[in-house]
Amino acid sequence: MLSFSEKDYKSRIFVALRRVNRSVDLYSSDLNNQLGLTTPQLICLHAISRRENVTLKELTDAVNLSASTVNGIVDRLEAKQYLVRKRSEKDRRKTHLILTQAGLGIVSSSPVLLQDQLWTSLSQLEEGELQTITRSLERVVELMGNQRMDASPNLFPGTQVIKEDE
């Protein structure tokens, strides 16, 4: 374990950022090893499970990914028999995504999404601490010159924190 003096702030910042990055990498790797899924695939399965008769467009909006990316994810999930596409009887132009029993099983047995775990943990903090963390992280982004970078409030590109009330 690395040891830094109490006032070696720059080194401590770099180590903390590396640990955040490494946590995301390890979570993704464990998920792939355990379930044979990528994080975006699992997030899509969770998003579908929370909605009835979700369309590809609705899923695209829910997970904040491009339509072509979501379509590719859905193709792979369908090939794994975790979902099926079903043409709408009311509007033949629409196709609904429906989880299979295997897909429902994956969702119910999957680990908590890392971003949902962090969301829950952050929800337990007092406002003052949340403000401090927020301002500090925003300042780090500014120092890195990435303040104009488009990003959603999620740990994984193109994913969405799904709050308990959704």
Secondary structure, 3 states (H helix, E strand, C coil): CCCCCCCCHHHHHHHHHHHHHHHHHHHHHHHHHHHCCCHHHHHHHHHHHCCCCEEHHHHHHHHCCCHHHHHHHHHHHHHCCCEEEEECCCCCCCEEEEECHHHHHHHHHCCCCHHHHHHHHHHCCCHHHHHHHHHHHHHHHHHCCCCCCCCCCCCCCCCCCCCCCC
